[in-house]
Amino acid sequence: MEQVGIVKEVKGNEIVLEVRRTSACGSNCGSCSSACEVAPHYITMDNSVGAKIGDIVEIKAEAKTILKYTFAIYIVPLIFLIIGVAVGYAAFNGKYSNYEFLSFLTGLFALGLSLLVLKSIDKRAAKKKDVMLTISRIISR
C-alpha cells in the first residue's frame, strides 16, 4: 500500500507528515454527490530520507502487518461479543425469565474486555516498534 504525505515539521530525526485519506470516490468529488470532507491525519515518522519541510514523500506500508492489525481491531471484539452472549445464554437459560437480556449484557461485558485486550496489543506493538509505515522516497521538494 502506498500513500503520499507532506512534511509539515522536522523534529531532529523525526518528521511530522500530513496524510490525507483517499475518499471512496477516489478524491474526484465532482463525480460524487456526497460532498465528503476528508480531514488530514498527522503522523510522526523517522526521517530516513532526509526530507525537509514542504517535501512530498511516498509512504509504503507492509500489507501483512496492516491486515494483522485490521483483523485484531475488527474480529477480536466480534469474537468476544459472540462468546460472551453464548456463555451468558448457557449460564442464564432456564434460571431466569429474562435470560436473553442477561446474555446480551454478558456479551457487552465481554466486548468491554476485548477493548482491554486490544489496548494491551497496542502497547505491545508500540514497544516492539512493529514498523508498519516507512518513507520510501521524496517525490518532490
C-alpha positions as CSV (number, residue, x, y, z in Angstrom):
1,M,0.0,0.0,0.0
2,E,1.4,3.4,-1.0
3,Q,0.3,6.9,0.3
4,V,1.6,10.4,-0.1
5,G,2.4,12.8,2.7
6,I,3.6,16.4,3.0
7,V,6.3,17.2,5.6
8,K,4.9,19.8,8.0
9,E,7.6,19.8,10.7
10,V,11.1,18.4,11.3
11,K,11.9,17.3,14.9
12,G,15.5,16.0,14.9
13,N,15.5,12.6,13.3
14,E,11.7,12.6,13.0
15,I,9.2,14.4,10.8
16,V,5.5,15.2,11.1
17,L,3.6,14.3,8.0
18,E,0.2,15.4,6.9
19,V,-1.6,12.5,5.2
20,R,-5.0,12.6,3.6
21,R,-7.0,9.5,3.3
22,T,-8.4,8.8,-0.2
23,S,-12.1,9.1,-0.3
24,A,-14.5,6.4,-1.6
25,C,-15.0,8.4,-4.8
26,G,-11.2,8.4,-5.5
27,S,-10.7,12.1,-4.5
28,N,-12.7,13.2,-7.5
29,C,-15.5,14.9,-5.6
30,G,-17.0,16.3,-8.8
31,S,-18.1,12.8,-9.8
32,C,-19.9,12.1,-6.5
33,S,-22.7,13.9,-4.8
34,S,-21.9,13.1,-1.2
35,A,-19.7,16.1,-0.6
36,C,-17.4,14.3,1.7
37,E,-14.7,16.3,3.6
38,V,-11.5,14.3,4.1
39,A,-9.7,15.6,7.2
40,P,-5.9,15.3,7.3
41,H,-4.1,13.0,9.7
42,Y,-0.8,13.8,11.2
43,I,1.8,11.1,11.8
44,T,5.3,11.2,13.2
45,M,7.9,9.0,11.4
46,D,11.6,8.6,11.3
47,N,13.2,10.9,8.7
48,S,15.1,8.1,6.8
49,V,15.3,10.0,3.5
50,G,16.4,13.5,4.8
51,A,13.1,15.2,4.0
52,K,12.6,18.9,4.7
53,I,9.5,21.0,5.4
54,G,7.3,21.2,2.4
55,D,8.6,18.0,0.7
56,I,6.2,15.5,-0.6
57,V,7.2,11.9,0.3
58,E,5.9,8.5,-0.6
59,I,4.9,6.3,2.4
60,K,4.8,2.5,2.0
61,A,3.1,0.0,4.3
62,E,3.5,-3.7,4.6
63,A,0.2,-5.3,3.7
64,K,0.7,-8.3,6.0
65,T,1.1,-6.1,9.1
66,I,-1.8,-3.9,8.2
67,L,-4.1,-6.9,7.7
68,K,-2.9,-8.4,11.0
69,Y,-3.9,-5.3,12.9
70,T,-7.1,-4.8,11.0
71,F,-8.1,-8.4,11.9
72,A,-7.4,-7.6,15.5
73,I,-9.4,-4.4,15.5
74,Y,-12.5,-5.8,13.8
75,I,-12.6,-9.5,14.5
76,V,-11.4,-9.8,18.1
77,P,-14.3,-7.7,19.6
78,L,-16.8,-9.6,17.5
79,I,-15.4,-13.0,18.7
80,F,-15.5,-11.7,22.3
81,L,-19.1,-10.5,21.9
82,I,-20.3,-13.8,20.4
83,I,-18.6,-15.9,23.1
84,G,-20.0,-13.6,25.8
85,V,-23.5,-14.0,24.5
86,A,-23.1,-17.8,24.2
87,V,-21.7,-18.1,27.8
88,G,-24.4,-15.8,29.1
89,Y,-27.1,-17.9,27.3
90,A,-25.7,-21.1,28.7
91,A,-25.4,-19.7,32.2
92,F,-28.8,-18.0,32.5
93,N,-31.1,-20.1,30.3
94,G,-33.7,-21.9,32.5
95,K,-32.7,-20.0,35.6
96,Y,-34.1,-16.5,34.8
97,S,-37.1,-15.5,32.7
98,N,-35.1,-12.7,31.1
99,Y,-32.1,-14.9,30.2
100,E,-31.8,-13.3,26.7
101,F,-31.3,-9.8,28.1
102,L,-28.8,-11.1,30.7
103,S,-26.8,-13.0,28.0
104,F,-26.8,-9.8,25.9
105,L,-25.3,-7.9,28.9
106,T,-22.7,-10.7,29.3
107,G,-21.8,-10.2,25.7
108,L,-21.4,-6.4,26.2
109,F,-19.2,-7.1,29.2
110,A,-17.1,-9.4,27.1
111,L,-16.9,-6.7,24.4
112,G,-15.5,-4.4,27.0
113,L,-12.9,-7.0,27.9
114,S,-11.9,-7.1,24.3
115,L,-11.1,-3.4,24.4
116,L,-8.6,-4.2,27.2
117,V,-7.1,-6.9,25.1
118,L,-6.8,-4.6,22.1
119,K,-5.2,-2.0,24.4
120,S,-2.5,-4.5,25.5
121,I,-1.9,-5.5,21.9
122,D,-1.4,-1.8,21.0
123,K,1.0,-1.3,23.9
124,R,3.0,-4.4,22.9
125,A,3.2,-3.3,19.3
126,A,4.4,0.2,20.4
127,K,7.2,-1.4,22.5
128,K,8.1,-3.8,19.7
129,K,8.2,-0.9,17.2
130,D,6.4,-3.0,14.6
131,V,7.1,-0.9,11.6
132,M,4.0,-0.6,9.5
133,L,4.9,2.6,7.6
134,T,8.2,3.6,6.0
135,I,9.2,6.5,3.9
136,S,10.4,5.1,0.6
137,R,11.4,8.3,-1.3
138,I,11.0,12.0,-1.7
139,I,8.6,12.7,-4.6
140,S,9.2,16.4,-4.9
141,R,10.9,19.2,-3.0
